[in-house]
Structures are given as structure tokens and as C-alpha cells.
Amino acid sequence: MLAHNLLLPSPSSSSPSPFAFDPHRRRLPRLHPLFSDAAAAPARLAGASRRIKFLPLKSSFWETIRSGFLKDSATQIVDPPTSPEEEEEILPQEFLLFEKTLPDGSLEQIMFSSGGDVDVYDLQALCDKVGWPRRPLSKLAAALKNSYIVATLHSIRHSPESDESAQTKLIGMARATSDHAFNATIWDVLVDPSYQGQGLGKTLVENLIRTLLQRDIGNISLFADSKVVDFYRNLGFEADPEGIKGMFWYPKY
């Protein structure tokens, strides 16, 4: 297990889920309102960015887990629960990473979002591109719906010779599950092979971590294939911090 001590409230549950799966539909409706106006993205982000907290990163892995309890007393101090009216809403982040003009004259923009707008068919196609085994669409939809944060990268192409709407394509995704208090685990980090080698994977994970930091999550962990351990180590993750060893239970048939 790879983990790093990083120090950010759960998204509002009132909005409809973008991950509903209908087995009788060939396609789910694309949800692209986040990317309809790239120029306005920085303005929409400004309100959320003011809430970013910069917290120390050197605390012990287990100390942060135990931080809600008194060490020398059997009495536990529990703050009264925050009412919904007192909770400060953390808005999803969305912003333009970069844009470039392609050889055919069209303009391509790469957008990051933590709003979790993912078409499960697009996600399955992206998994196919990176060679991941296929998983049932209903389970993909459930995994997305039950994730704490789903971060995405989309490519948006504007053709100078066409009045049609821009072409939007999912090119990267990473998601995190969490107990909404102390811990989060990052899963399913993937980038379209045709966009790899441009630093997009690093940018995707770094911005997912920043979103978790905003929500005061103290421990961030992940599971990494041996071939990408160095990638995550360069992002500040440590293998087996403090000698902690991950353990797994598998069903025995």
C-alpha cells in the first residue's frame, strides 16, 4: 500500500446523480454544462479557491487517525454535529489546463473538473484504450456514484469552419473514496494513451489531492502497479510509511 500524510466536506447530495445507468439505453446523455464556457471557468473557480486551506503535511500517519481522541483519557471529546445550514458548501472545481491549435486549424482545450460528470460508456471506452479488463456497466455506474470525488480531464475541440457544437471527449479520470473525515483512497487513475507523456496524469492526481486537501482529509492512500510506483513516489507518496503493511482478504471458493 502506498500512503502519504496529506491534509479538505462532502459534496451536496441534493443534486441529481450524473451516473445513472439504464441497461436499455445505448447511450447516456452527455453532461457537458461545465465545459460550455471555458472563459468563465476561472470566475466560477474563484469562489471555491478562496476556501483552500494550506495545512502541515508532516504529521504521523497513525497520529492523524487518532487525532479525534484524547491520548491520556478514556473520555472522548466529540464536537456537536454541524447542522446542514452551518456547513460551508465546497463547489466542484473546473478550469482550463491549456489549449492549443491543431494542424487542421481547430482549437483544442483540455479541461479539468472535480464535478464528476462521466458517461459510463465513455469511461468503458477509455478503459479499453488503456487495456483494462472490462467491468459491468452497472458496477461502473455504482462505483462512480458512490465515490467521494471523481476528477476528470476532457478534450474539447472547436472547429473554425463549423457552427456545430464543440466535440468533447473524456481523456482522463481518477476517483477517490473516503470516510468524509480522516481518510481517502485514490482509485482508477487513467489517461488516454494518445495524451500520455504530456504531464496530464501528474496534473490529474495533483488536482485530485488538492481537492481532498480542501476537505480536510488527513490520510491519502492508493494501490499502485509495480510499473507506476515511481510515478506516485515523484508525487510525494511513500511505500509503507512507518512500516505499515497492507493486508488483503480474498474469498476462498
C-alpha positions in Angstrom: 0.0 0.0 0.0 1.2 3.5 -0.8 0.2 6.3 1.5 1.2 9.8 2.3 0.1 12.1 5.1 -1.6 15.0 3.4 -4.1 17.2 4.8 -10.1 19.4 2.7 -16.8 18.2 3.3 -18.8 16.1 1.3 -20.5 17.3 -1.9 -24.1 18.2 -1.7 -26.4 15.2 -2.0 -29.3 17.3 -3.3 -28.2 17.4 -6.9 -29.2 14.6 -9.3 -26.6 11.9 -9.9 -24.9 12.0 -13.3 -24.1 8.3 -13.1 -27.5 6.7 -13.5 -27.3 3.6 -15.7 -30.1 2.4 -17.9 -29.3 -1.0 -19.4 -31.9 -0.4 -22.1 -30.2 2.7 -23.4 -27.3 2.5 -25.8 -26.0 5.9 -24.7 -26.4 8.0 -21.7 -27.0 11.8 -22.3 -23.7 13.7 -22.3 -23.5 16.2 -19.5 -21.2 19.0 -20.6 -22.6 22.2 -19.0 -19.4 22.5 -17.0 -17.4 23.0 -20.2 -19.8 25.1 -22.2 -17.9 28.4 -21.4 -14.2 27.8 -20.8 -13.6 31.5 -20.5 -15.9 31.7 -17.5 -14.3 28.8 -15.7 -11.7 30.9 -13.7 -14.6 33.1 -12.4 -16.6 30.1 -11.3 -13.5 28.7 -9.6 -12.7 31.8 -7.7 -15.3 31.3 -5.1 -14.1 27.8 -4.3 -10.4 28.7 -4.4 -10.8 31.2 -1.6 -11.6 28.2 0.7 -8.3 26.3 0.1 -6.5 25.5 3.3 -2.8 25.0 3.4 -2.1 22.6 6.3 1.1 20.9 7.5 2.0 17.7 5.8 4.4 16.1 8.3 2.1 14.6 10.9 2.3 10.8 11.7 0.1 8.6 9.6 -1.5 7.0 12.6 -1.4 10.2 14.7 -3.8 11.8 12.2 -6.2 8.9 12.5 -6.1 9.1 16.3 -6.3 12.9 16.3 -10.0 13.0 17.3 -9.4 11.2 20.7 -7.7 12.2 23.9 -4.5 10.1 24.3 -4.4 10.1 28.1 -8.1 9.9 28.9 -10.9 7.4 28.4 -13.2 10.4 27.7 -13.7 11.2 24.1 -14.3 14.8 23.0 -16.9 15.0 20.3 -17.8 18.2 18.8 -21.6 18.7 18.3 -22.6 17.8 14.7 -22.8 20.6 12.3 -26.2 21.4 11.0 -26.7 21.5 7.2 -27.2 25.2 7.5 -23.8 25.7 9.1 -21.8 23.6 6.6 -20.0 25.5 4.0 -20.6 24.2 0.6 -17.4 23.3 -1.4 -18.2 23.8 -5.1 -16.8 21.5 -7.7 -13.7 22.9 -9.4 -13.4 23.3 -13.1 -10.8 25.1 -15.1 -8.8 25.2 -18.3 -5.4 23.5 -18.2 -4.2 24.6 -21.6 -5.3 25.0 -25.2 -3.5 24.5 -28.5 -4.2 24.9 -32.2 -4.2 21.6 -34.1 -2.7 21.1 -37.6 -6.2 21.2 -39.1 -6.8 24.6 -37.6 -9.2 23.5 -34.9 -8.7 24.7 -31.3 -8.3 22.0 -28.6 -8.8 22.8 -24.9 -8.0 20.4 -22.0 -10.3 20.9 -19.1 -10.1 19.6 -15.5 -13.2 19.1 -13.4 -13.9 17.6 -10.0 -17.6 17.7 -10.7 -17.8 14.0 -11.6 -19.6 14.3 -15.0 -18.8 10.9 -16.6 -20.6 9.0 -19.2 -20.1 5.3 -18.3 -19.9 4.3 -21.9 -17.1 6.9 -22.4 -15.4 5.5 -19.3 -15.6 2.0 -20.6 -14.1 3.1 -23.9 -11.2 4.8 -22.1 -10.6 1.7 -20.0 -10.5 -0.3 -23.3 -7.8 2.1 -24.6 -5.5 1.5 -21.7 -6.0 -2.2 -21.7 -8.0 -2.6 -18.5 -10.4 -5.6 -18.2 -14.0 -4.8 -18.9 -16.3 -4.4 -15.9 -20.1 -4.4 -15.9 -21.5 -1.0 -16.7 -23.9 -1.2 -13.8 -21.0 -1.6 -11.4 -19.0 1.2 -13.1 -22.0 3.5 -12.6 -22.4 2.4 -9.0 -18.6 2.9 -8.3 -18.8 6.5 -9.7 -22.0 7.3 -7.8 -20.5 6.1 -4.5 -17.2 7.8 -4.9 -16.3 10.8 -2.8 -14.7 12.8 -5.6 -14.5 11.9 -9.4 -11.9 14.1 -11.2 -11.9 14.2 -15.0 -9.9 15.5 -17.9 -11.9 16.3 -21.1 -10.6 17.4 -24.5 -12.9 20.0 -26.2 -12.3 20.7 -29.9 -13.7 23.8 -31.6 -13.7 23.7 -35.4 -13.2 27.1 -37.1 -15.1 26.1 -40.1 -18.2 24.6 -38.4 -21.0 26.2 -36.5 -21.7 22.9 -34.7 -21.1 22.5 -31.0 -17.6 21.6 -29.8 -16.6 17.9 -29.7 -16.0 16.8 -26.1 -14.1 13.6 -25.3 -13.1 12.0 -21.9 -9.3 11.6 -21.9 -8.6 11.1 -18.2 -10.2 10.2 -14.9 -9.3 9.5 -11.3 -11.6 8.9 -8.3 -11.4 8.8 -4.6 -13.4 7.1 -1.9 -13.5 8.4 1.7 -14.9 8.3 5.2 -15.5 12.1 4.8 -13.4 12.7 7.9 -9.9 11.3 8.1 -9.1 9.0 5.1 -9.3 8.8 1.4 -8.1 6.2 -1.2 -7.4 7.1 -4.8 -8.6 4.6 -7.5 -8.7 4.1 -11.2 -6.2 6.7 -12.4 -6.1 6.5 -16.2 -5.2 8.8 -19.2 -5.9 8.1 -22.8 -2.7 6.7 -24.3 -2.7 9.3 -27.1 -2.5 12.0 -24.5 0.1 10.4 -22.2 3.6 11.8 -21.9 2.3 15.4 -21.6 2.2 15.5 -17.8 -1.6 15.1 -17.7 -1.6 12.2 -15.3 0.5 14.1 -12.8 -1.8 17.2 -13.2 -4.9 15.0 -12.7 -3.6 13.4 -9.5 -2.2 16.7 -8.1 -5.5 18.4 -8.6 -7.4 15.5 -7.0 -5.1 15.7 -4.0 -5.7 19.5 -3.8 -9.5 18.9 -3.8 -9.1 16.4 -0.9 -6.9 18.9 1.0 -9.7 21.5 0.7 -11.9 19.0 2.5 -9.5 18.4 5.5 -8.8 14.8 4.6 -5.7 13.8 6.6 -4.6 10.5 5.1 -4.5 9.8 1.3 -3.5 6.3 0.1 -3.6 4.3 -3.1 -2.7 1.0 -4.6 -0.2 1.1 -7.4 1.0 -1.4 -10.0 4.7 -2.0 -9.7 5.3 -0.3 -13.0 4.0 3.0 -11.8 5.4 3.1 -8.3 8.0 5.7 -9.3 5.2 7.9 -10.8 3.5 8.1 -7.5 6.7 8.4 -5.5 7.5 11.5 -7.5 4.2 12.9 -6.4 5.1 12.6 -2.8 3.6 9.2 -1.9 5.6 6.8 0.2 5.7 3.0 0.2 4.8 1.5 3.6 5.2 4.6 5.7 6.2 3.8 9.3 6.5 0.2 8.3 2.7 -0.1 7.7 1.9 -3.2 5.6 -1.3 -3.5 3.6 -3.2 -6.7 4.1 -5.9 -8.2 1.9 -8.7 -10.7 2.3 -9.9 -12.7 -0.7 -12.8 -15.1 -0.8 -11.8 -18.8 -0.9 -14.1 -20.8 -3.1 
